[in-house]
Amino acid sequence: MAKVCRHYQRRSPRSLYTQRIFTRIKAIADTGLLVALARENDQYHDWAVEVAEQINWPALTCEAVLAETAFHLQSSQNVLGMLRDNIVRLAFDCESEIEQLYYLAERYADRSPDLADLCLIRMSELFPRHSIITVDSDFKVYRRKKREVIPLLCPPRK
């Protein structure tokens, strides 16, 4: 996975990205993206590799997402490698955001969001120029700052 991400960080001088015709996406990574990048047999792997071209690495994330990713990959070492290789960067402190997280948990109680989802919603408020990269369709319902649509990049529905 590090090889895939590093490949897209280095561009030829003629690249559309280096010519600033296209800009890279500032990303907040959800579990689905990280799992899909790490597993070649994942149903979203091809989509994730395509998205990797567009991301300004490292992607921001939170510890809850990394814990979920380690669980799905059955490997803490892979997740720690993502941190070490600068694929993701921790950019959220749960403890300092506890009141906002609690508010979001109450607001979306009918959808039973997990901690990772709540953290990502809050991160989208803290980093408004970043898009959440996810395979989770619940993010189409969630809102930041009560009414604002969260910028998302999701795979097309099959």
C-alpha positions as CSV (number, residue, x, y, z in Angstrom):
1,M,0.0,0.0,0.0
2,A,2.8,2.4,0.8
3,K,4.2,1.8,-2.7
4,V,0.8,2.7,-4.2
5,C,0.5,5.9,-2.2
6,R,4.2,7.0,-2.8
7,H,3.8,6.4,-6.5
8,Y,1.1,9.0,-6.6
9,Q,3.1,11.5,-4.5
10,R,5.8,11.6,-7.2
11,R,4.6,13.1,-10.5
12,S,6.4,13.9,-13.7
13,P,6.8,17.6,-14.5
14,R,4.2,17.2,-17.3
15,S,1.5,15.7,-14.9
16,L,-1.8,17.6,-14.8
17,Y,-1.4,17.7,-11.1
18,T,2.0,19.4,-11.2
19,Q,0.7,21.8,-13.8
20,R,-2.1,22.7,-11.3
21,I,-4.8,21.9,-13.8
22,F,-6.2,19.4,-11.3
23,T,-5.6,19.8,-7.6
24,R,-5.2,17.0,-5.2
25,I,-7.9,16.2,-2.6
26,K,-7.2,17.0,1.0
27,A,-8.5,13.8,2.5
28,I,-9.9,12.4,5.8
29,A,-9.6,8.6,5.5
30,D,-12.3,6.3,6.8
31,T,-11.7,2.6,7.4
32,G,-13.1,1.4,4.1
33,L,-10.5,3.3,2.1
34,L,-7.6,2.0,4.2
35,V,-8.8,-1.6,4.1
36,A,-9.5,-1.4,0.3
37,L,-6.0,-0.1,-0.3
38,A,-4.4,-2.8,1.8
39,R,-6.4,-5.7,0.4
40,E,-6.0,-6.5,-3.3
41,N,-9.1,-8.8,-3.1
42,D,-11.3,-6.1,-1.5
43,Q,-14.4,-5.2,-3.6
44,Y,-13.3,-1.6,-3.5
45,H,-9.6,-2.1,-4.1
46,D,-9.6,-0.8,-7.7
47,W,-11.7,2.3,-6.7
48,A,-9.3,2.9,-3.8
49,V,-6.2,2.7,-6.0
50,E,-7.9,5.2,-8.4
51,V,-8.7,7.5,-5.6
52,A,-5.1,7.3,-4.3
53,E,-4.0,9.2,-7.4
54,Q,-6.1,12.2,-6.4
55,I,-5.2,12.4,-2.7
56,N,-2.7,14.8,-1.2
57,W,-0.9,12.3,1.2
58,P,-0.9,11.8,4.1
59,A,-4.6,11.6,4.6
60,L,-5.9,12.7,8.0
61,T,-7.6,10.2,10.3
62,C,-8.3,9.3,13.9
63,E,-7.4,6.5,16.3
64,A,-10.9,4.9,16.1
65,V,-10.5,4.5,12.3
66,L,-7.1,2.9,12.8
67,A,-8.5,0.5,15.4
68,E,-11.3,-0.5,13.0
69,T,-8.8,-0.9,10.2
70,A,-6.5,-3.1,12.3
71,F,-9.5,-5.3,13.2
72,H,-10.6,-5.7,9.6
73,L,-7.0,-6.4,8.4
74,Q,-6.3,-8.5,11.4
75,S,-3.0,-6.7,11.7
76,S,-1.9,-3.9,13.9
77,Q,1.5,-4.0,12.1
78,N,-0.1,-3.0,8.8
79,V,-1.8,0.0,10.4
80,L,1.3,1.1,12.2
81,G,3.1,0.8,8.9
82,M,0.5,3.3,7.5
83,L,1.5,5.8,10.2
84,R,5.2,5.1,9.8
85,D,5.1,5.4,6.0
86,N,3.2,8.7,6.3
87,I,0.1,7.4,4.5
88,V,-2.1,8.6,7.3
89,R,-1.6,11.2,10.0
90,L,-3.5,11.3,13.3
91,A,-5.3,14.6,13.5
92,F,-7.9,14.2,16.1
93,D,-8.0,14.1,19.9
94,C,-11.1,12.4,21.2
95,E,-10.7,13.6,24.8
96,S,-10.6,17.3,23.8
97,E,-13.7,16.8,21.6
98,I,-15.8,14.7,23.9
99,E,-18.7,17.2,24.3
100,Q,-19.0,17.6,20.5
101,L,-18.8,13.8,20.0
102,Y,-21.5,13.3,22.7
103,Y,-23.7,15.9,20.9
104,L,-23.2,14.1,17.6
105,A,-24.0,10.7,19.2
106,E,-27.3,12.1,20.5
107,R,-28.2,13.8,17.2
108,Y,-27.6,10.6,15.2
109,A,-28.8,8.0,17.7
110,D,-31.3,6.7,15.3
111,R,-28.5,5.7,12.9
112,S,-26.3,4.1,15.7
113,P,-23.0,5.6,14.4
114,D,-19.8,4.1,15.7
115,L,-17.1,6.2,17.3
116,A,-15.1,6.4,14.1
117,D,-18.0,7.9,12.2
118,L,-18.6,10.5,15.0
119,C,-14.9,11.4,15.0
120,L,-14.9,11.8,11.2
121,I,-18.0,14.0,11.3
122,R,-16.2,16.2,13.8
123,M,-13.0,16.2,11.8
124,S,-14.9,17.4,8.8
125,E,-15.9,20.4,10.9
126,L,-12.4,21.0,12.1
127,F,-10.9,20.5,8.6
128,P,-13.6,22.0,6.3
129,R,-11.4,21.9,3.2
130,H,-10.9,18.1,3.5
131,S,-13.2,15.5,2.0
132,I,-14.0,12.2,3.8
133,I,-13.0,9.3,1.6
134,T,-15.4,6.4,2.6
135,V,-17.4,3.4,1.4
136,D,-20.0,4.1,4.1
137,S,-23.2,5.5,2.7
138,D,-24.3,6.8,6.1
139,F,-22.1,9.8,5.5
140,K,-24.5,11.0,2.9
141,V,-27.0,11.5,5.7
142,Y,-24.6,13.0,8.3
143,R,-24.2,16.8,8.4
144,R,-21.5,19.0,9.8
145,K,-22.5,22.1,11.8
146,K,-26.1,20.8,11.8
147,R,-27.0,21.4,8.2
148,E,-23.9,21.5,6.0
149,V,-23.3,18.6,3.6
150,I,-20.0,16.8,4.3
151,P,-17.8,16.7,1.2
152,L,-17.4,13.0,0.4
153,L,-15.7,10.8,-2.1
154,C,-17.5,7.4,-2.3
155,P,-17.4,4.5,-4.7
156,P,-20.1,4.3,-7.3
157,R,-22.9,1.9,-6.3
158,K,-22.8,-1.4,-8.0
